[in-house]
Amino acid sequence: MDGAGHVQRRLIVGISGASGVVYGLRTLQLLRNAGVETHLVMSKTAEVTFAHETGTKIAEVKAAAHTTYRIDDMAAAIASGGFRTAGMIVAPCSIRSMSEIATGVTSTLLTRSADVTLKERRRLVLMVRETPLHAGHLRSMASLAEMGAIIAPPVPAFYAKPRSIEDMVDQTVGRVLDLFDIDVGIVHRWGEDGDSSRKS
């Protein structure tokens, strides 16, 4: 595989402490199955959230990634624009992380890596997990969108007729991976699936 192709198959995955850490874990699993090299950075609060929301051990989460970094390792490869990637997904993205990225005042490797992704004009997708949102949240989202980030809250698609939480997670993560032109074969697509097509 040439250098350009290798970069297209390398993504940074950030997992913040917001509710919904299962999105980050499933992102890692699906990317590994698709042959994409993943570089994981996870906040300390995310580790706490995993304990509250899942039965997954942190060692299992880290094992799903190709390379992992400590949240305070500001000398890590992913903190430099010279380390080429296709972009970054923060799944889920807490309001705190989003706010740091929006201001450029980054205090962790997670937010620093996202800032680098923006400055290098690479794709940054933030699965912001919060509701309701006040005006300050919305202004930060607007600022990030103007900088080139994609705000992709994990909103379930009920037209896909999910039968479980796992189905909803897969549909949402699959749609996020679509943004990097990575089709993992799990997305129910409106107009392409027989049960969701509309008659003309």
Solvent accessible surface area in square Angstrom, and as a share of the most:
residue,aa,sasa,rsa
1,M,176,0.79
2,D,97,0.50
3,G,44,0.42
4,A,67,0.52
5,G,24,0.23
6,H,66,0.29
7,V,16,0.09
8,Q,114,0.51
9,R,77,0.28
10,R,33,0.12
11,L,1,0.00
12,I,6,0.03
13,V,0,0.00
14,G,0,0.00
15,I,0,0.00
16,S,1,0.01
17,G,18,0.17
18,A,13,0.10
19,S,48,0.31
20,G,9,0.09
21,V,0,0.00
22,V,54,0.31
23,Y,30,0.11
24,G,0,0.00
25,L,17,0.09
26,R,63,0.23
27,T,0,0.00
28,L,0,0.00
29,Q,63,0.28
30,L,8,0.04
31,L,0,0.00
32,R,101,0.37
33,N,120,0.61
34,A,30,0.23
35,G,56,0.54
36,V,0,0.00
37,E,36,0.16
38,T,0,0.00
39,H,9,0.04
40,L,2,0.01
41,V,0,0.00
42,M,12,0.05
43,S,21,0.13
44,K,135,0.57
45,T,81,0.47
46,A,0,0.00
47,E,64,0.29
48,V,84,0.48
49,T,16,0.09
50,F,1,0.00
51,A,81,0.63
52,H,151,0.68
53,E,80,0.36
54,T,38,0.22
55,G,77,0.74
56,T,30,0.17
57,K,136,0.58
58,I,42,0.21
59,A,74,0.58
60,E,96,0.43
61,V,0,0.00
62,K,85,0.36
63,A,72,0.55
64,A,13,0.10
65,A,7,0.05
66,H,86,0.38
67,T,51,0.30
68,T,54,0.31
69,Y,37,0.14
70,R,158,0.58
71,I,21,0.11
72,D,88,0.46
73,D,35,0.18
74,M,89,0.40
75,A,99,0.77
76,A,8,0.06
77,A,43,0.33
78,I,2,0.01
79,A,8,0.06
80,S,55,0.35
81,G,14,0.13
82,G,69,0.66
83,F,44,0.18
84,R,124,0.45
85,T,5,0.03
86,A,21,0.16
87,G,0,0.00
88,M,0,0.00
89,I,0,0.00
90,V,0,0.00
91,A,0,0.00
92,P,0,0.00
93,C,0,0.00
94,S,20,0.13
95,I,32,0.16
96,R,176,0.64
97,S,13,0.08
98,M,0,0.00
99,S,41,0.26
100,E,26,0.11
101,I,1,0.01
102,A,14,0.11
103,T,98,0.57
104,G,38,0.36
105,V,113,0.65
106,T,32,0.19
107,S,72,0.46
108,T,37,0.21
109,L,0,0.00
110,L,3,0.02
111,T,3,0.02
112,R,72,0.26
113,S,0,0.00
114,A,0,0.00
115,D,32,0.16
116,V,4,0.02
117,T,2,0.01
118,L,14,0.07
119,K,98,0.41
120,E,64,0.29
121,R,200,0.73
122,R,46,0.17
123,R,108,0.40
124,L,0,0.00
125,V,0,0.00
126,L,0,0.00
127,M,0,0.00
128,V,4,0.02
129,R,92,0.34
130,E,77,0.34
131,T,102,0.59
132,P,121,0.76
133,L,63,0.31
134,H,110,0.49
135,A,51,0.40
136,G,29,0.28
137,H,27,0.12
138,L,91,0.45
139,R,163,0.60
140,S,24,0.15
141,M,22,0.10
142,A,51,0.40
143,S,43,0.28
144,L,0,0.00
145,A,57,0.44
146,E,149,0.67
147,M,86,0.38
148,G,47,0.46
149,A,7,0.05
150,I,48,0.25
151,I,42,0.21
152,A,19,0.15
153,P,62,0.39
154,P,18,0.11
155,V,105,0.61
156,P,51,0.32
157,A,23,0.18
158,F,141,0.59
159,Y,79,0.30
160,A,13,0.10
161,K,122,0.52
162,P,36,0.23
163,R,229,0.83
164,S,45,0.29
165,I,121,0.62
166,E,118,0.53
167,D,61,0.32
168,M,54,0.24
169,V,6,0.04
170,D,27,0.14
171,Q,8,0.04
172,T,12,0.07
173,V,0,0.00
174,G,1,0.01
175,R,116,0.42
176,V,6,0.03
177,L,0,0.00
178,D,30,0.16
179,L,54,0.27
180,F,28,0.12
181,D,137,0.71
182,I,10,0.05
183,D,98,0.51
184,V,33,0.19
185,G,67,0.64
186,I,49,0.25
187,V,20,0.12
188,H,91,0.41
189,R,59,0.22
190,W,117,0.41
191,G,45,0.43
192,E,133,0.59
193,D,40,0.21
194,G,74,0.71
195,D,100,0.52
196,S,9,0.05
197,S,57,0.37
198,R,187,0.68
199,K,200,0.85
200,S,164,1.06
